[in-house]
Amino acid sequence: MAEQYPTRRFGSLTVRINRGRCIGSANCTKVAPQVFELDDTQVVAFRPDAQAVDRDQLIEACRVCPVEALAVLDEHGRQIVPTGEEHGDA
C-alpha cells in the first residue's frame, strides 16, 4: 500500500502529497511531468525517477491542484503552497 503522505525534497523545497485528498485531476502532471505521475489508482505520486525541476515550475504544479493535495515547504519549513488564497474568498 502506498504511503499516505509521501514527501520529497527538490533543492530547497520540500513537497508533500496528501494522497487521501487527491482527486486525480492530473493538473500537477501537466505542469511538472518530470516530478509527478498518476499511479494505477489514479492518485498523484512522485515519479520514481523524478528529476530536478525549476523552483517556480514546481510551485506552480502544486498550486494548480484544485483540492490542495500538494503542499510546498520552503527551506525554513514554512508552507508556501497552498497559501489559502487560491481557493479563498478573494
Sequence and secondary structure as in RCSB ss.txt:
>XXXX:A:sequence
MAEQYPTRRFGSLTVRINRGRCIGSANCTKVAPQVFELDDTQVVAFRPDAQAVDRDQLIEACRVCPVEALAVLDE
HGRQIVPTGEEHGDA
>XXXX:A:secstr
   SS EEEETTEEEEE TTT     HHHHH TTTEEE TTS EEE TT     HHHHHHHHHT TT  EEEE T
TS EEES S TTS  
